[in-house]
Amino acid sequence: RTSDVKDSGIRHKVKPGESIGSLANKYDVKVSEIIELNKLKRKELWLDETIKIPDNGKGKKVEEKPKSDDKAKADNKGKNSKIVEAEKAVSKKEQKQEKAENKKEPEKKSNDKKDTSSKGNEKKDDGKKEIPLYHTVKADQTIYAISREYNVPVNRLLKLNPTLKNGKVVTGQKIKLKEK
């Protein structure tokens, strides 16, 4: 079968991070046309591979090498996307910290309102949290996470809770954290 796709005469040397889709967007052509013109049997591109770019049929050729302004914009676009991704990661981390702090704040407020003679859930003077007798397992929580949260070794938790088989816990399950 003969190919209906026309060659524009442009050749593109593959750089790190480029895909057939990114080339199709850059040159305003279809992925299938690139694959057909280059007779590719794979959808991955190799570094430094030279790819023929099909004619997009719009009468004007897309330049292989962007002008210096276009190149600067392209570089900034790539840098900006990396910066945005980094900012999102930092933002997520900050949100997790805020949630953790918000969970701790109600405890502090409720302890302030309580009579100081009840030392059940109050923090010790050295800044460590008093370990409660039981913990109710939350969604997606593991015995290892509980161990870290209360600074109790996993082996100790398994010893205190003989019904835990292979350390598997279920959401809503109560786990003993210490002897009375």
HULINWO-V523836 format. One record per residue. SS is DSSP state (alpha for helix, beta for strand, coil for the rest). Layout:
ss=(SS/SS)
This chain:
ss=(coil/coil/coil/coil/coil/coil/beta/beta/beta/beta/beta/beta/beta/coil/coil/coil/coil/coil/coil/alpha/alpha/alpha/alpha/alpha/alpha/alpha/alpha/coil/coil/coil/alpha/alpha/alpha/alpha/alpha/alpha/alpha/coil/coil/coil/coil/coil/coil/coil/coil/coil/coil/coil/coil/beta/beta/beta/beta/beta/coil/coil/coil/coil/coil/coil/coil/coil/coil/coil/coil/coil/coil/alpha/alpha/alpha/alpha/alpha/alpha/alpha/alpha/alpha/alpha/alpha/alpha/alpha/alpha/alpha/alpha/alpha/alpha/alpha/alpha/alpha/alpha/alpha/alpha/alpha/alpha/alpha/alpha/alpha/alpha/alpha/alpha/alpha/alpha/alpha/alpha/alpha/alpha/alpha/alpha/alpha/alpha/alpha/alpha/alpha/alpha/coil/coil/coil/coil/coil/coil/coil/coil/coil/coil/coil/coil/coil/coil/coil/coil/coil/coil/coil/coil/beta/beta/beta/coil/coil/coil/coil/coil/coil/alpha/alpha/alpha/alpha/alpha/alpha/alpha/alpha/coil/coil/coil/alpha/alpha/alpha/alpha/alpha/alpha/alpha/coil/coil/coil/coil/coil/coil/coil/coil/coil/coil/coil/coil/coil/beta/beta/beta/coil/coil/coil/coil)
